[in-house]
Amino acid sequence: MRDSDADEIVRQRRREAKMPLVDKILGAIGLAMAAAATFLPWYVFLHPEKFSIPPLWQGTTRDLPERPGRSVVSVSPLAMTDMDSETAAAVDRLTTATVPGLDGETARAKENAKEGLDQPFPGQASFKLMHVANGRALIEDASGMYIVRVGSVLPDNSRLATFEERGGRWVMITSKGEVYEAR
């Protein structure tokens, strides 16, 4: 090994240590971005009018735009005053509510309301007791099967009052006093 060999190795290392141009450009871009990231918050802080959210409206009230009136498109048949006999016959005159008047209608309305509270629902909702176990019962009606327990609302709008064992079979007693026996 000679001294000139050592000089040659040093020259090769200097060539290898030289930074390529692309790396220099990427480094300069990184420094520029870092400077911008540092400077931008201060710029926003010093110029808030450029970055603030604009108000929705300046005053406290707004005026609606002027428009012509809209024409009525549909009217209830009962509101028509020039109704002929055919139209009047076609109008459904079913009363859906009553308003008590000044005469004795108020007392009659109260009596009718009391009678209506005790009125049963149309048709009897029937269901069958299928099985009783662990304080619960499986019942079946036309819409499906349900698991109920004491206090549950039954399909006939009564409540399950209790279970009893009669003659070796379980029975269910409702709040209306009806007894259902397991089949």
Secondary structure by P-SEA (a helix, b strand, c coil): ccaaaaaaaaaaaaaaacccaaaaaaaaaaaaaaaaaaaaaaaaaaccccccccccccccccccccccccccccccccccccccaaaaaacccccccccccccaaaaaaaaaaaaaaacccccccccccccccccbbbbbcccbbbbbccccccccccccccccccccbbbbbcccccccccc
